[in-house]
Amino acid sequence: MTDTEIRHITPVGSNIFEDLGFEPAEAAQMKAQVQLEIDAAQSIKRQLMDEIAHWIEDNQLKQAEAAEVLNISRPRVSDVVNHKTTKFTIDALVAMLARTGKRVQVQVYT
């Protein structure tokens, strides 16, 4: 039997870690750390999307033409160009760049 009953929803802006029973100070720290990780991932996605958008522009491609090369639908090209970061994973964007002939190199800073 599958449990499909929703027992609790954490309101927007609240701290899910507090709802899970963590002490307020620890919950705040955990929430801040998660937000840093989300922000970093979004930044990487935006950079990759910028590269794809520049490739489209530099090659004067229509979105349908870019979609064919990138192996995605035309609406997905629009999502890339409009930086809809939540719709893509980093690895999907890296794969798209590879299809354009570009290579992605990761550099870690300390």
N, C-alpha and C positions, 0 to 999 in steps of 0.2 A: 504494500500500500504506500502511495506517495503522499507526503505531507505537503499540501499546497496552501494551507491556511496561513495568511500573513498575520503575525502576532505583533509586530512592531515595525514602524518606519521611522528612521532618524530624519527629522526635519532638515531642510536645506539650511546650511550655516551652522548646524549643530555639530557636535563632536561624536562620531560613531564610537570612538574608543572609550569615551565616558559611558555611553550607552552599553558597552560591553563589560563595564565594571571596573575599568582602570581608574586609579586615583586621578583627580583633576590635573595635577601638575604633570604626571606621566602622560596622560591623555593629550594634553596640549603639546607636549614635546613630540609625541608620536604623530599627531596631526600635522605639525609643522614640518617634520621630516618627510612625511608622505607628500606634502604639497611641494617641497623642494624637488623631490623625485619626479613628480608630475610636470612641474615647470621645466625641468631639464629635458624630459622626453618631448614636451611640446616644442621647445626651442630647436631640438635636433630635427624634428619633423618639419618645422617651418623652413629650416635651412635646406633640407632635401627638396621640399616642395618648391622653394625659390629656384633651385638648380633646374628642376624639371620645367618650370615656367619659363626660365631664361632660354632653355634649349628649344622650347616651342617657339618663342619669339625670335630667337636667332635664326631658326630655320624657316621662319614665316609659315608655320604649319597651321592649318585649321584644326580645331579640336578633334574632328573625326579622323583626320590623318594622324594626329598624335596618338589617338586612342588605338589605332591599328598597330603602330610601332610599340606602344607600351603594353599592348595586350589587355586593355581594359575598355570599358564602355565610354562613350562620349560624355555622359553625365559624370562619370568618375574623373575624367580629365578636368571638368569644370570644378569638381570638388578639390582637386589638387591645386589648381590655379587660384582658387578662392580660400586656400589655407584651411580647409575643413579637417583639422588635424585629428579629431576624434574618429574619423572614418577610416583611418589608415594606420597600419603598424609601421614601425621603422623598417623592418625587413622587407615589407611590400614596397616601400618607397625606394629602398636600395636596389631591389630587383628591377624596378622601373628604370632607374638611372642606368643600370647595367645594360638594359635593352637599348638605351640611347648611345651606348658606346662609352659612357663615362664610368670611371671607377671611383669608389668611395673608400677613403682611408680614415680609420678612426684614430684619434690621438687623445691620449689621456693626460690630463694636467694634474699636478699635485699642489 
